[in-house]
């Protein structure tokens, strides 16, 4: 986890370097489209800083006030990131509107495209690193930061092609049109990031494939029990909390039932290391065959 914290910290340096390159590209051209790309990089710096604090706080162990840990702070950071992206989109639309009113051809477009492309390449490499490391560590904030950078690469590529088109055709109004299109794409990205974060904050159930995997693991490690029902899960950053009722024969001793629970917990932990399992044991009279996993 210290590795993840260091990677999140390095994101600040990468974001600042990319921001400098894209601001330079905008300054040498005066392009509204390149301005939109530079403004999104400002958001990248802010979100990188938030990701650092979120990851470091999420790594703190449970305490008296937070017995389930601090993992959900990453969801708040990702939600804030989505909000910042939306604000950036609004500012880009404002710049595009001014460009519509006073269209002008970019100056030194080829130099601006070259500098902007260098920044985009750096973003692309770092986005790959963030998404890979974030998925391995189940870090919502780091994955969200990586996806944002990946989206930035896509928009930067479109911007570079668009500025080249403006230069080749001499149609100045294409520049603010391109900036407006970038703003709409950025707005969609922000809404997607916010939606994913809200799902975690609202304790949305995991994907069906995860539920199916849990049921398979229960069947594999629940020998001696009769069934499991009322299976519930919620996600909090890199952790997923699982709870269910385990039905055992009425004459089974507490020690035997406890051994089955230990076996199930160990089997789930081996397959899903970030799963926290809570089991409520019940006698066979509490069985619910119509909504249960038979063991």
N, C-alpha and C positions, 0 to 999 in steps of 0.2 A: 504493500500500500504506500510505502514511502516513495517507491518508484512513480506511482501515479501522482503523488503530490508534486514531485520534481517536474514531471511532464507538464502538469497544469501550470506550474510556475514558469516553465520555459515558453509557454504559450504567450505570455505577456511580451517577452522579448521578440518573438516572431511577429506578433501582431503590430508592435511598434515599428519594426523594420518594414513590414508590408505597408503600413499606413504612410510612412515617410516616402516610399517609392510612389504610391498612388497619389499622394498630394503633389509630388514633383511632376507626375504625369499631367495632373490637372492644371498646375500652374504654367507649364510650358505650352499648353494648348488652349486653355480657357473653355474646354468642352464641357457642356452640361452633363453629358453621358459619363465622362471621366470623373466629374464632380460626384455623381451618384455613386460611382464605384469607391471613391475615396471616403465618402460619408459612411458607407457601409463598413469600411475598415475602422472608422472611429468606434462603431458599435463593437467590432471584434475586440478592440482593446478593452473596452468596458466589460464585455462578457468574459474575457480571459481573466481579468482581475476578480470578477465575481466567482468564477469557477475555482480559482485558487483557494479563496476563503471557504467556499462551500465544501470542497474536497477535504480540506484540512479539518474543518469542523465535523464533517461526516465520519472521519476516521477516529474521532474521540470515542472512547468506550462508554457504555451505558452508565448513567449516574442516578442519584436519588431522584432528581427531577425529570429525567428522561430514561426510564427503565428499559425502553425498547431501542435505545440508541439515538443517534443524531442523523441517520441516513436521509431522512426526509428533507433536510436542508438543501440537498441537491435539487430537489423538485422545485423548491422556492426559487433557487438560482436560475434554473432553466425557465421558469415562468417569467422571471424578471427579464431574462434574455429575450424571450418572445416579445415582451412589451417594448423593449428598446429597439428591436428590429422594426416593429410597427411604427414607432416614432421616426426612425430613419427613413422609412418609406414615405411618410408624410412630408418630411423635409425635402426629399428628392422630388416629389410631385410639385412642391412649391418652386423649386429651381427649374423644373421642366416647364412650368407655366410661364415663368419669366422668359425662358428661352423661346417659347411660342410667340410671346409679345415682341421680342427683339432678337430674331434669329441671326446668327453670325457663324461664319465658318471657323473651325478650330485652326489655330496657328501651329506650325510644326507638328502635324498629326503623327508622322511616322516615328519621331522621337518619343512622343507621348505614348504611342502604342507599344514601343519597345520597352520603355520603363515600366509600364503597367503590366505587360506580360511577364516581366521578371518577378514582380510582386505576386502575380497570380500563380506562377510556378512554385514559389516558396509556400504559398497558401495550400496548394494542392498536395505537396509532400507532407506538410504538417497535418492536414486534415486526415490523411490516411493513417498517420501515427496516432492521432487522437481517437479516431473511431475504433481502431484495432485495440488499443490499450484500454479504452473506456468500456468496450464490450467484454473484454477479458475480466475486468474488475467490476463489472456491472455498475458502472458509474454513470448515472443519468446526466449529470452536469457536463462531464467530459465528452460523452457521446453527442450531446446537444451542441457543444462548442465545435466538435469536429464536423457535424452535419452542416452547421452554419457556414463553416469555412469552405466545405465542398460546394454548397450553393453559391458562395461568393466566387468560386472558381468558374462556375458555369456562367454567372452573370458577367464576370470580367471578360470571358471569352467572347460573349455576345457583344459586349461594349467595344472591345477591340475591333471586331469585325465591322460593327456599325460605324465607328469613327473612320475606319478605312473606306467604308462605302460613302460616307459624307465627303471625304477628301476626293474620292474618285469621281463622284457625280456632281459635286459642287452645290448640292441641294442642302442648304443650311438648316431647314426645318426638320430634317431627319435626325439631327442631334437631340433636340428636346423630345422628339417622339421616342427615340431610343431610351432616353432617361426615364420617360414615363413608363415604358414597358419594364425597365429594370425595377422601378418602384413597385409595380404590381406584383412582380415575381418575389421581391423582397417581402412584400406584405403577405403573400401566401406562405412564405417560409416562416415568418413570425407567427402566423396563426397556427401553423402545423406544430411548431415547437411549444407554443402555449397549450395547444390541445393535448399533446402528449404529457405535459407536466400536470395539467388539470386532472387527467385520468389517474395519475398516481396519487394526487392529493385527495381525490374523491374515492380512493380505495377501489378503483375499478378492477374487476377480476382479470387475472392473467390470460394470455392467449390460450385457445382450446388445446393446442398441442402440449402446453405445460400441464394443464389439468389431466390430459390423457396419460402423460408420463407419470404423474403422481399416482393415478389409479393403477398403473402397471406396477409401480414400485410397491404399493400396498399389497397387491396380489402376490408379489414375489417374496415379501418379507413378513407377511402377516399370518403365517401358518400357526394354527392353534386358536385364532380368533374366528368369529363367524362373519362379520361384515363391518364395513365402515360407512357412516352416513353423515349428513350435514357437513360435508367437506367445504371449507371456506378458505380463501386466500386473499391476501392483499399485498401490494408491493410498496416498498418505501425505499426509493433509491436503489442501492445494490442488494438490499435484503428483501426477501419475500417471506411473509408470515403465513404459516399453514396451521389450521386447526380442524379437528374432526372428532366425531364420536366413534369409539371402537367398541363393538359389541363382542363380548366373550361369553362362554358357557357360565351359567349361574353358579355352578359348583366350583369354578376355578378359584384357586387361592390368589390373594393379592400379589404374592411374590411371582407366581406364574404369569399373571397379567402384566406385571411390571417388566418381566423379561421380554415379553412380546413387544411391548412398547419400546424398550431399549433397542431391540432388533430392527424395528421399523424405523426409528429415528436414525440409527446408524446407517441403514440402507439408503435412506433419503439423503442424509448428509454426504455420503460417499458419492452420490450421483449429482447432487445439487448442493454444493458447499455453502451457498448463501441462503439456504432455506432454514428458517426457524420453525420447529414443529412443536405444537401443543396438542396433546391427546387427552380426551376425556373418556374414561373407561366406563362401560355400562353392561349390565347383565342381559341375558338373551331376551328377557321380557320387554326390552326397549328397542328391539329390532325394527327396522323400517325397510322391508324388502323392496318396496316399490321405488325407493330412491336411495339405493345403497350400492356399494362395491362389495360383491361376494368374495370372501377370502377362504 
